Amino acid sequence: MAEVTLRPKNDIDIMVEAEVITPENFAGKNAKEIGEMVVWQGPKELPISYFFDVQGNGGASAQETTIIVDGDVPRVKRIGQQMTAGKIIIKGNAGMHVGSEMAGGEIVVEGDAESWAGMEMKGGLLHIKGNTKDHVGCAYRGSWHGMTGGRIVIDGNAMNQVGGGISGGEILINGNVDNFCGIRANGGLIVVKGDAFRTVGAEMTNGIIVVGGHISRFTPGFQYEATENDLKFGDVECPGEYKKFAGDYAIPQKVKGVMYVSSEFNGGL
């Protein structure tokens, strides 16, 4: 596996649009050629070498190429966008849209990530070891379908509208979420090991949501169906007792999603 290392040179003020940073684009190129590839900063096109020191050469193919971003890049957007193979490791914090529309390969963010991580993701693995903000695996503005495949793992917390419009794939969050988790979900799996604030599964028509902690404000359009123990979805295990609900009955569609809520932390439901 060939490795290309990008080391940030200086702090970045205006956001950089860097969808060019993918294994597909780096494969078959040497360090000089990679450094000459252009990114956008506002209205300007600038070479990658303006922002990063570049070391190493790409592999013969995307699958044989690993990109290591050696530092914090919270103001560099769209790293790994639409990638299909290979690996990206960000040794720090990542900017907006990391892994957006990715269809394969693996991205590991060792720090936090900004909003829109894994937007409309189609395949592959996006692993964020810290926290992230809004719209993880969500549909883009004006679209009804968010994530359709792949897996997103967040070791920390996420914020609002996790999995908005999710149609397939899996989002696994070890921490807490805020508002509108799984809004308009029509497929896929969302597992939140921690707490959720409110409106989980609002306008949901299909798919599965599991909340292992406490929901502060339960969505009223869900109907209790049964109690189940030790849930398992493929290799995803959720031990304990869960109350099973169907919904969202606040909208007229006949097909409904399923939400499992921890019995231990939601005794009043």
N, C-alpha and C positions, 0 to 999 in steps of 0.2 A: 504494500500500500504506500503510494507516494504522498508526501505531506507538503503542503504549502502553508507557511506561517505568515500572518499579517499582524504586525505590531503597530498600534496607534502611535502616531508621532506627537500630536498635540491635542489639547482640548478642542472640540468642535463646537462652534457657535450655531450656525445655521444648519438645520437638518440635512443629512446626505441621503439621497435615494440610491441604494446600492444593490438592486436586484441582480446585478451582474455577478455578485459573489455567490456562485454555486459551483459544485464539482463539474457540472456539464460545461460551464464556460471556462474553467481553469484546466480541464483535461487537455493534454497534448501541448500545453504551453509552458515555456520556461519562466523564470522569475521576472526577467525583463519584459517579456510580452504581457504577463499578468499585470505588472505595474503600469503598463501603458493603456490598459483597458479603462474606459471612462465611466464615471459616475456623475450624478447631477447634484449640485448644491445651489438651491434657488434656480436662477436662470443660467448658471454657468455649468459647462461640461469640464470636468477636471479628471486627471488620471488618478487611478488608485494610489499610485506612489506619492501623490500630494498629501494623502492622509495616513498612509501606512508604509512601513518598511516591509518589503516583500522578500521572503527567503524560501527557497525550495521550488521544485517544479511539479506541475501536475502529472498525474498518471496517464497511462495510455487511454483510459476511459474514465467516465464519471465514477463508475463503481470502484475503480482503483485509486480514487483521489480523496484525500482527507484535507480539509481546510481548518486550520487552527487560528482563531482570532485571539491573540494573546493580550487581553486587557478589556477594560470597560468600553462599550460602544453604545451607550443609551441614545445617542443622537444619530446613529447610523440605522436607517430603515431598510426593511425588505431583504435582509440577509437570508439566503436559502429560498427565496420565492420561486415557486414552480420547480424546485429540484425534483429529480426522479430517482437518483441513486447517489452512492457515496456517503460521506459523513462531514458534518461541520461541528466543531467544538468551539464554543465561545467561553473563554476563561474569564468571565466577568459578567457584567450586565448587558442586556441586549436591547435594541431599539424596537420601535413599532413594526408590526407586520412580519416578525421573524417566522419563517416557515409558512407564510401565506401561500395557499394553493399548492403546497408541496404534494407530490404524488408517490414518492418513494425515498429511500435513504433514511438517514438519521441525523437529527440535530440535537445537541446537548448544550444547554445554557447553564453554566455553573453558578450564575448569580440570578438576578431578577430579570424580568422581561416587561416591556411596556405593553400597551394595548394592542389588540388585534392579532395576537399570537395564533398561528395556525388557522387563520381566516380561510374558510372554504377549503379546508384541507381534504385531500383525496386519498392519501396513503402515506406510508412511512411512519416514523416515530419522532415526535417532538417531546423532549424531556427537559423541563425547566426545574432546576433544583432549588430555586428560591421562590419568590412570590411573583405574581403577574397582575395586570390591571384588568381593564374591561374587554369584553367581546372575544374571549378565547373561543376558537373554533366556530365563530359566529358567521352569519351571512353578511355580506357587504351591504351597504346602504342601497335600498331599492330592490334587493334580491330576497326571495323567500327561502332559499335553500342554503344552509351553512355547510358545515363539515359533512362529507359523505363517506369517508373511509379513513383508515389509519388510526393511530393512537396518540393522544396527548396526555402526558403525565406531569402533574405539578406537585412538587413536594411541599410547597408552602400554601399560601392563600391566593385566591383570585377575587375579583371584585364583581362587577355587574354584567349581566347578560352572557354568562357562560353558556356556550352551546346554543345560542339563538338560532333557531331554524335548523338544528342538526337533523340530518337524514340518515346518517350511518357513521360507523366508526365509534371510538370510545374516548371519553374524557375522564381521567381519574385524578381527583384532587384530594391530597392528604390533609389539607387544612380547611379553612372556612370560605364561604362565598357570601356575597351581599344580595343584591336585588335581581329578580327576573332570571334566575338560573333555569335554563331549559325552556325559555319562552319560545312558543311556536314550534317546539320539537315535533318532528314527524318521523322519527326513527333513531337508531343508535342507542348508545348507553352513556349515561353520566353518573359517576359515583363521587359523592362528596363525603369524605370520612368525618369532617368536622361539622360546624353549624352553618345554617343558612338564615338570612334575615327574613325575607318575605317574597311572595309571589313565585315560589318554585313551580315550574311546569305550567305557568299561565298560557292559555290557548294551545295547550299540548294536544296533538291528535294521534300520536303513535310514539313508540320508543319506550325506554325505561330510565327512570331516575331513582337513585338510591341516596338517601341522606342518613348518615350514621350518627349525626349529632342532633341538636335542637333546632327546630324551625320556629322563629319568633312569631311570625304572622303567617299562618297556614292559608293557602289559596282556597277560597270557599267553594270552587267548582269541582271538588273531588269527593268521591263517594267511597266509603270504606267497604272492602270486600272480604278480607280474611286476615289471619295472622300467620306468618311463615317464619321459619328458622333457618339460619345458616345458608344464606343465598350464595349461588355460584353462577357466574356467567362466563363460560369458557375458563380461562385461567384467572379470572377475577373473583376473589372470595370476599364475602361480607358476613363474618360471623355474628351471631346474636339473633335476637327476636325482632322482627319487623312487622309493622302494620302495612297491609297492601291496600292502595287506593287506586281507583280508576278515574280518569278525567282528561281534559277539563270539560265538564258539562255546561260551562258558561257559554260555549259556542255550539252551533247546531250539528257539526259533523258527527256521523255515526261511529267512526273509528276513534277509539280513545287510547291514550297512553296509560302507562302503569307507573305509579310512584310508591316506593317502599320507604317507610319512615321508621327510624329506631323507636321501638316501644319504650326502652329504658329512659330516653331523653324527651319523650313526647307523650307523657302519661295522660294529658288532658284531651287528646284527640279521640 
